[in-house]
């Protein structure tokens, strides 16, 4: 899966809103989300992204080799911890489901979290495949976050959250 253009435009916008920020991405993949984040990256900002697949990570690193603001790591998503706190965190790979509290903990006060690839749910609590989507409830009701869910396409949504100060 790759970052959709709708989510990509959102990522570029949010990166531009943090012109001196530390921006992170878990799950680099082929670098589409990375490129969108990079499109809004300020001159004083930096972007760190991590990918488990060594070949994919090396390809993306080569794509951004001329930009000192971008660092592509190869390995587990928890490698991002040494670069935290983040002003913007696109959690598209590891962490989102397996360690949601750690994802929240990596945000700086005022830091923005983007989680995509959700299926829209019209009611509360949000449901997926007939069951309450506990993961979405975690992020949407977390006491350290101000969060909302936005439609990115008619069939997909994203949770956008800001870490409270």
N, C-alpha and C positions, 0 to 999 in steps of 0.2 A: 504494500500500500504506500501511497505517496501523499504528500500534503496537497489538498485541493486548492484551487486558485482562491476560493472564498476564504479559507483559513489562512492561506498565504498572504493575502492582502491585509488581513487582520494582524498577522505577525509583523509585517513591515511597518504598519501604523504604530503598533505598540513599541517596537524597537526604536522608532523615530521619537517616541515620547520619552525615551530614556537616553538622551544624547551622551551622557557620561556614564551610562549604566554598565553593569556586568550582566550579560545576557547568556543564558544557558539553554541547551537542548539535549534531551535524552532521547536517543534513537535517531541518529543522523540519517540512516538509510542511504539513499543515493544522493542526498544533499539538497533536495528540493526545499524542504523547510528551512534548511541552513541558508539557502540562497535568498529566500524571502526575508528571513531575519536580517541578513546582510544588507538587503536593499534599503532598510531603514536605519542601519547602524550609523551612529554619529562618529565623528572623527576621534572623539575621546572615549568612545565605548569599546568594549571588547566582548567577543563571542567565543564561548567554549562549548563544544558539542562532543558527544561520545557515542561510539558505535561498537557493538560487539564483533561484528563481522570485519575481520582484518582487511580483506580486499576492498570492501566498500569504504572503510575508513581511509585507506590509503588513496583511493581515487578522489574522495572529497578533499582530503588534505592537499592533493596536487592541484585541485581546482582553485584553492584559496591560498596557495603557497606564496603569492606575492602580497598578501595582506597580513601584516603583523598583528592586526586586531583579532584575527581568527585563529583558533587553536582547535584541532581535531584530535581527539583522544581515541585510542583503541582499547576497549575493555568493557568492564561492567559499569553500569550507570553510576554506581556509588563513587566512581573516580571524580565525579563532579563535586563531591563534598569539599575537597581541598581548594576549590575555587569559589565557594559560597562566602557570603550570602549573595543572592541574585536579585537584581532589580526587575528582571523578566525571565521567566522559566517556562519554556515550551516543553512540557513533559509528554513526549510522544512515544517513549519506549519504556524502559525499566523504571520502576518506582511508582508509577501511577496506580497500579493495582496491588503490587506486592508490599510496598512500604509507604502508604499514603501519608502517614504522620511525618516521616522523614522528608518527603516532598515539601510539605508545609514548612518544616523547620529550616529548609534551605533558602527560603525567601527572606529578603531584607524587609524591614518595616516599609510599607508602601510598595513592596515588590508585587508584580503581577504574575499570576499563574494561568497558563492556558492548557486545557486538557480537551482534546478533540476526539472524534470518532464515537460519539454517543448517538443513540437513536432517540429522536424526540419523543417525549412523553407528555401528553396534554394535561394530566392531572398531578395531584400531590397525594402521596409521595410518588416520585418518578418510578416507572416500571420498565422492565425489559424482559421479554419473553414471559409475561404474565406475573413475574415476581418483582417485589420491591428491589430497586437497584440500589443496594446498600452503599456501593462505592460512590455513586452520584450524591446520595444523601449525605455521606461523610463530608464531601467537599462543600456542598451547598449549605450545610448547617454548622460547619466547623466554627467554634467560637473565636478563633484567631483570624478568620477570613470574612470578608464581605464578598459574597459570590452571587452569580446569576448564571443562568443557562441561556444561550442565544442560538437561534437557528442559523446554521451556516449554509445549508441547502434545504429543500423541502424534506429530505430524508436523513439529515444529519444535524447534529448540534455540538456545541462546545460549552464547557464550563469555563468561565472567566472569573478569577478571584483576585482580590487584593489583600495582602497581609496587613492586618491592623497594626497600628503603631503601639 
